[in-house]
Amino acid sequence: MTIRNALIKILVGLGALALFGWLFAKTLRDVTSVPYTVRPSDLRSWSVELTTQVRPDGPFLLLQAPPELPLILVDQVFQRNMTSLTKPAVSGIPLILRHEFESVISSILSPEELVALARDAGLETATLQPLCMAVHRTPEQREQPVFYVLFDLPQFKDFREQVATVLSLRNKNDARFDVNALSPALFVAASEQVRHRVRPSPANLEAACETAVIPE
């Protein structure tokens, strides 16, 4: 009887563990299936701004978000993940990176001309359409997620194509500017453990889409 009772206890324990694992996995699926929400008013009136960031992969020209939008998104990320997060000092969608400006653009287009091109492309009058929350993890940092919101923003590509056209007209056969090197993505937050954030490629960001983001 003792052996039989022990076996029953072991089986009951294994069943409880399996049930716990199933419930935990279901909870994670449920959390990732619930959309993030943003206010419709925060999808309008973004501003084109030059930045003072010095990192080569940091933004030189930025489509700056309304001030409350990053706070709303970071709060939702924290509520779902319950982990310490780091946030950007200035929140927005990079339009031109610093290394792009310094290595390819600076001798051909001035910062003021870039700002004018961005505004002419309609970036400040556009209503952004959120697509998803992308959660990027590198193979070495599986437990250190970085969160981005991807947008449908045709004016973003229009602007970068216009920059490429002007560069080509003024400096023929210069193909160093890659129109598709960036996508309209807003960096929201990263795990506090992330020390060296590498900007994901547009393809990697699209593959990392996990949860819808909807106006509400």
LUMDOVEX-991921 format. One record per residue: x, y, z of N, C-alpha, C in turn; residue in one letter. Coordinates in steps of 0.02 Angstrom, whole numbers, padded with zeros to 5 digits, always signed. Atoms other than C-alpha are relative to their C-alpha. Layout:
<rs>
XYZXYZXYZA...
</rs>
This chain:
<rs>
+00041-00060+00000+00000+00000+00000+00043+00063+00000M-00043-00059-00005+00143+00118+00041+00027+00019-00069T-00027-00013+00067+00219+00100-00133-00055+00028-00045I+00056-00023+00041+00048+00119-00212-00018+00072+00016R+00016-00069-00021+00012+00277-00112+00053+00049-00026N-00054-00043+00024+00182+00348-00159-00007+00013-00075A+00008-00008+00072+00149+00315-00343-00058+00047-00016L+00057-00043+00011-00021+00398-00331+00018+00073+00013I-00020-00069-00017+00056+00552-00248+00044+00029-00056K-00044-00023+00054+00189+00561-00384-00041+00018-00061I+00041-00014+00059+00058+00549-00521-00042+00063+00009L+00039-00060-00014-00050+00680-00437+00044+00062-00006V-00046-00057+00004+00102+00794-00421+00018+00017-00071G-00017-00012+00071+00149+00771-00604-00060+00031-00036L+00060-00029+00031-00031+00807-00654-00008+00073+00018G+00006-00070-00021-00031+00966-00551+00051+00044-00036A-00050-00038+00036+00132+01023-00631-00020+00011-00073L+00021-00007+00070+00064+00988-00805-00057+00051-00006A+00056-00048+00001-00095+01085-00764+00026+00071+00010L-00029-00066-00012+00008+01230-00696+00034+00026-00063F-00034-00020+00062+00114+01232-00854-00049+00020-00054G+00051-00016+00050-00040+01230-00964-00033+00067+00015W+00031-00063-00020-00121+01371-00866+00046+00059-00011L-00049-00053+00010+00039+01473-00871+00007+00018-00074F-00006-00012+00072+00056+01451-01059-00063+00033-00027A+00063-00031+00021-00128+01494-01082-00003+00073+00019K+00000-00070-00023-00107+01652-00979+00044+00042-00045T-00044-00037+00045+00040+01705-01087-00033+00012-00068L+00034-00008+00064-00061+01673-01245-00056+00052+00005R+00055-00047-00009-00208+01770-01175+00027+00072+00004D-00029-00067-00007-00096+01918-01129+00022+00028-00067V-00025-00024+00064-00015+01927-01300-00055+00009-00052T+00054-00008+00048-00184+01915-01387-00041+00063+00013S+00038-00061-00016-00255+02069-01299+00038+00060-00029V-00036-00056+00032-00213+02224-01404+00023+00053+00050P-00018-00062-00034-00116+02370-01336-00046+00055-00027Y+00045-00054+00022-00217+02530-01346+00036+00068+00003T-00025-00068+00002-00175+02709-01391-00058+00047-00012V+00053-00049+00012-00278+02867-01395+00004+00026-00072R-00002-00027+00069-00328+02926-01570+00035+00068-00004P-00031-00066+00001-00269+03101-01524+00076-00004-00001S-00073+00008-00001-00092+03033-01499+00028-00026-00066D-00023+00023+00065-00085+02972-01678+00003+00058-00051L-00004-00060+00042-00089+03150-01746+00048+00051+00031R-00040-00058-00024+00018+03307-01732+00068-00020+00027S-00070+00014-00015+00189+03224-01722+00042+00055-00033W-00040-00055+00026+00331+03346-01755+00069-00024-00024S-00066+00015+00027+00489+03336-01860+00052+00041+00038V-00049-00035-00042+00639+03378-01750+00071-00027-00013E-00070+00020-00001+00828+03376-01761+00018-00018+00072L-00019+00020-00067+00910+03289-01613+00074+00014+00012T-00070-00011-00019+01074+03308-01519+00034-00065+00018T-00031+00065-00017+01107+03122-01498+00064-00009-00040Q-00065+00007+00032+01286+03076-01538+00015-00072-00020V-00012+00070+00020+01274+02886-01555-00008-00007-00075R+00006+00008+00072+01305+02837-01737-00066-00031-00022P+00063+00032+00019+01150+02726-01737-00060+00034+00032D+00055-00039-00028+01046+02857-01647-00031+00044-00053G+00034-00042+00050+00922+02970-01736+00033+00068-00006P-00020-00069+00013+00982+03130-01817-00062+00043-00012F+00064-00032+00013+00810+03177-01880-00055-00046+00025L+00048+00041-00036+00659+03118-01782-00071+00026-00013L+00071-00017-00002+00470+03115-01799-00022-00010+00073L+00009+00004-00073+00437+03156-01617-00073-00012+00019Q+00067+00019-00022+00287+03078-01529-00028+00051+00049A+00031-00040-00053+00161+03173-01422+00025-00024+00068P-00035+00018-00062+00230+03175-01243-00033-00055+00041P+00033+00049-00043+00098+03064-01162-00002-00070-00030E+00004+00066+00032+00100+02922-01289+00052-00049+00027L-00049+00048-00027+00265+02844-01230-00018-00024+00070P+00017+00019-00068+00204+02846-01050-00056-00051+00001L+00056+00046+00004+00042+02758-01097+00024-00069-00022I-00024+00064+00026+00134+02624-01195+00045-00036+00051L-00045+00030-00048+00270+02595-01065-00039-00030+00059V+00041+00026-00056+00139+02574-00929-00033-00066-00020D+00031+00062+00022+00050+02440-01032+00052-00057-00005Q-00053+00050+00004+00214+02350-01067+00018-00026+00070V-00018+00020-00068+00257+02351-00882-00054-00044+00032F+00055+00038-00030+00085+02288-00829-00001-00072-00026Q+00002+00068+00029+00103+02138-00945+00062-00040+00015R-00063+00037-00007+00284+02095-00912+00029+00003+00071N-00022-00008-00069+00315+02156-00734+00077-00005+00005M-00073-00001-00001+00498+02189-00770+00024+00072-00002T-00028-00068+00002+00609+02341-00747+00016+00019-00072S-00007-00022+00069+00617+02444-00905+00040+00064-00004L-00033-00063+00016+00726+02579-00981-00038+00032-00058T+00038-00037+00051+00647+02714-01090+00046+00049-00035K-00041-00050+00035+00718+02832-01221-00010+00069+00030P+00005-00068-00025+00755+03010-01169-00048+00041-00042A+00045-00033+00046+00664+03073-01323-00034-00055-00041V+00036+00054+00033+00529+02967-01401-00026+00021-00068S+00023-00015+00067+00496+02963-01587+00024-00052-00049G-00020+00045+00054+00521+02875-01752+00060+00030-00036I-00058-00026+00037+00697+02897-01824-00014+00005-00075P+00007-00010+00072+00689+02970-01998+00067-00006-00036L-00069+00004+00025+00877+02987-02028+00044-00015+00060I-00047+00015-00054+01012+02908-01921+00061+00045-00005L-00059-00044+00000+01165+03007-01870+00054-00024-00048R-00054+00024+00045+01285+02894-01964-00020+00009-00073H+00022-00013+00068+01178+02913-02121+00014+00073-00019E-00011-00071+00015+01187+03102-02109+00074+00014-00007F-00071-00018+00000+01372+03111-02069+00039-00033-00057E-00040+00036+00050+01433+02981-02194-00024+00011-00072S+00028-00003+00067+01317+03011-02342-00032+00067-00017V+00045-00056+00015+01206+03164-02326+00031+00068+00012I-00020-00066-00025+01298+03305-02237+00032+00045-00052S-00033-00041+00051+01400+03362-02387-00047+00020-00057S+00045-00012+00055+01247+03368-02498-00064+00035+00022I+00062-00030-00026+01095+03414-02393+00012+00027+00070L-00006-00029-00067+01088+03530-02244-00054-00028+00046S+00053+00021-00047+00991+03486-02085-00066+00035-00014P+00062-00037+00013+00866+03623-02128-00035-00025-00062E+00031+00028+00060+00838+03549-02300-00034-00067+00015E+00031+00063-00020+00804+03379-02222-00066+00011+00036L+00061-00016-00036+00677+03455-02105-00055+00021-00050V+00049-00024+00049+00592+03541-02252-00027-00058-00042A+00022+00058+00039+00587+03379-02353-00048-00043+00040L+00044+00041-00042+00510+03286-02207-00069+00032+00008A+00064-00035-00006+00376+03417-02185-00038+00000-00066R+00032+00001+00066+00342+03424-02371-00030-00069-00015D+00025+00068+00011+00317+03234-02369-00065-00013+00039A+00063+00006-00037+00171+03262-02250+00006-00036+00066G-00009+00038-00061+00247+03182-02096-00032+00034+00061L+00030-00036-00057+00183+03318-01978-00076+00004-00004E+00073-00003+00008+00006+03313-02048-00031-00070-00005T+00025+00069+00007-00009+03123-02060-00035-00023+00064A+00029+00038-00056-00121+03017-01949+00031-00069-00002T-00036+00064+00000-00015+02867-01900-00048-00057+00013L+00041+00060-00009-00091+02693-01910+00043-00054+00034Q-00041+00050-00034-00018+02575-01778-00016-00070-00026P+00009+00069+00024+00008+02395-01834+00007-00051+00057L-00012+00052-00051+00082+02296-01690+00054+00022+00048C-00057-00005-00045+00195+02287-01540+00049-00055-00018M-00052+00048+00016+00355+02203-01595+00045-00009+00061A-00043+00016-00058+00455+02116-01459+00062-00034-00026V-00062+00025+00030+00633+02095-01519+00045-00031+00053H-00048+00034-00043+00749+01969-01438+00055-00029-00043R-00055+00031+00036+00921+01919-01497+00010-00070+00028T-00012+00068-00026+00977+01736-01480+00037+00001+00066P-00039-00003-00062+01096+01791-01341-00040+00032+00056E+00037-00038-00051+00964+01894-01250-00075-00017-00003Q+00069+00023+00006+00805+01789-01254-00045+00028+00055R+00039-00025-00056+00751+01853-01084+00007+00076+00009E-00011-00073-00004+00794+02035-01123-00035+00033-00060Q+00037-00026+00058+00656+02099-01238+00007+00075-00009P+00002-00071+00018+00654+02265-01328-00066+00010-00038V+00068-00009+00025+00483+02336-01373-00003+00059-00049F+00011-00051+00051+00437+02434-01530-00072-00002-00023Y+00064-00001+00036+00274+02492-01606+00014+00014-00073V-00007-00011+00072+00269+02473-01795-00063+00036-00025L+00055-00040+00028+00163+02594-01897-00004-00010-00075F+00010-00008+00071+00088+02600-02069+00002+00075-00014D-00011-00072+00010+00155+02769-02125+00033+00010-00069L-00029-00007+00068+00176+02789-02315+00045+00061-00007P-00040-00062+00006+00245+02965-02290+00072-00011+00022Q-00068+00015-00023+00396+02889-02203+00044-00021-00060F-00039+00023+00058+00454+02797-02359+00003+00054-00054K-00001-00055+00048+00404+02944-02469+00057+00049+00015D-00053-00046-00021+00522+03054-02369+00069-00029-00016F-00066+00029+00012+00669+02934-02378+00014-00008-00075R-00010+00003+00073+00642+02909-02564+00016+00069-00029E-00015-00068+00022+00642+03097-02587+00072+00020+00017Q-00070-00012-00018+00807+03109-02493+00046-00035-00049V-00041+00038+00048+00879+02974-02606+00001+00034-00069A+00004-00034+00065+00819+03068-02760+00043+00063-00002T-00040-00061-00003+00898+03232-02706+00075-00017+00001V-00071+00020-00002+01062+03145-02663+00024-00022-00068L-00019+00024+00067+01064+03061-02833+00007+00057-00049S-00002-00057+00046+01028+03224-02926+00061+00043+00012L-00055-00044-00016+01162+03320-02834+00068-00035+00000R-00062+00038-00003+01291+03182-02824-00010-00066-00037N+00019+00056+00042+01263+03062-02968+00040-00063+00017K-00029+00067-00011+01296+02875-02946+00018-00014+00073N-00012+00014-00071+01302+02888-02756-00059-00041+00027D+00054+00044-00021+01199+02738-02699+00010-00023+00073A-00014+00022-00068+01260+02731-02519-00059+00009+00047R+00057-00010-00043+01095+02792-02447-00052-00054-00015F+00047+00055+00008+00980+02643-02420-00069+00022+00025D+00068-00022-00016+00798+02697-02426-00033-00048+00050V+00036+00052-00039+00742+02533-02345+00037-00021+00063N-00039+00020-00059+00868+02530-02203-00040+00010+00065A+00041-00013-00059+00736+02595-02081-00074-00012-00016L+00073+00004+00007+00551+02565-02051-00031+00046+00052S+00032-00045-00049+00425+02675-01959-00015-00036+00065P+00005+00037-00063+00454+02602-01786+00017+00046+00058A-00009-00040-00060+00439+02685-01617+00029-00044+00055L-00029+00036-00057+00558+02620-01483-00037+00020+00063F+00041-00013-00059+00451+02604-01326+00040-00010+00064V-00036+00016-00061+00559+02520-01194+00041-00063-00011A-00041+00060+00002+00688+02386-01162+00009-00026+00071A-00017+00028-00065+00725+02267-01021+00060+00036+00029S-00054-00037-00032+00838+02352-00895+00067-00035-00007E-00061+00038+00008+00964+02214-00925+00036+00013-00066Q-00030-00013+00066+00993+02269-01105+00050+00057+00006V-00052-00051-00005+01158+02362-01107+00019+00029-00068R-00020-00023+00067+01194+02372-01293-00057-00017-00048H+00058+00013+00043+01036+02390-01396+00021+00010-00073R-00015-00003+00072+01064+02350-01580-00066+00009-00037V+00062-00015+00035+00934+02423-01696-00017-00059-00046R+00019+00056+00044+00839+02278-01778-00013+00024-00071P+00016-00016+00070+00820+02274-01966-00076+00002-00008S+00072+00001+00012+00647+02309-02038-00030-00070-00004P+00025+00068+00006+00628+02125-02080-00004-00034+00068A+00001+00030-00067+00673+02072-01902-00056+00029+00042N+00054-00031-00038+00550+02197-01829-00068-00028-00022L+00063+00027+00024+00409+02134-01939-00009-00071+00025E+00005+00069-00024+00449+01955-01889-00013-00003+00075A+00008-00001-00073+00445+02008-01705-00068+00025+00022A+00067-00024-00019+00265+02072-01711-00035-00053+00042C+00034+00047-00044+00170+01993-01567-00073+00019+00013E+00066-00021-00024+00018+02097-01521-00023+00062-00038T+00028-00058+00034-00097+02218-01610+00001+00062+00045A+00006-00064-00035-00098+02402-01562-00058+00037-00034V+00060-00030+00030-00266+02488-01587-00018+00066+00033I+00027-00061-00031-00340+02662-01561-00062-00016+00040P+00059+00014-00042-00468+02666-01422-00020+00063+00037E
</rs>
